[in-house]
Amino acid sequence: MKATFILLLGLYLLSVAIAQQPSRPVWPTAFSASVEHRRHEPFERHEPRFHRFYYDSVKNKDKITGIEEWHAEYYWTERIFDHNIQREYTVYLQRGSSVCFYRSINTTLPKPNFANVNYIGQSLINYEPVYHWIETDRTRGITFQYFETVKYREPKRIEVSHDREGRSETWNFFEFDSCPQDPELFEIPAAIRNTCNPY
């Protein structure tokens, strides 16, 4: 009788634990968000960057806007990533001037694949409850952590650590708006595009 009770209690606790585990995360198909991006590399100094990040999977484009340093001066910078043609555009704007460059995409932006993540449990980021997911690739020495809000299942933080190389990146998401983006956001005005240079 006692063994049956313990077995039933164990099955009940297991079913409660399974019921509490959320379904795997899904990366949003379109959004805009304010993002703080931090990088750490041995022997290099990287200041945190603050951007507005736009993404639309239907258009297959990303855009990042914010203040960036270029040749020891600060510029309003717009970067557009057109994955349809594998081209990255960078436009530096400052006091009535613009400089535009293009190249093959050479920047990694977050678009996680959650196929192999494991649920760790809940955590707090800025006192907001989040689901915590982790994936460890021991072969390459990479640890990927993803935190999403419990309430809306939206990205809150991404952490990627390259343990062998001593490198890491963190993306903190704020003011997250999950919605289709205006197509004009991903277009460069013709006057600027006509002066775009390869680099």
Disulfide bonds with the S-S distance in Angstrom:
Cys100-Cys196 1.83
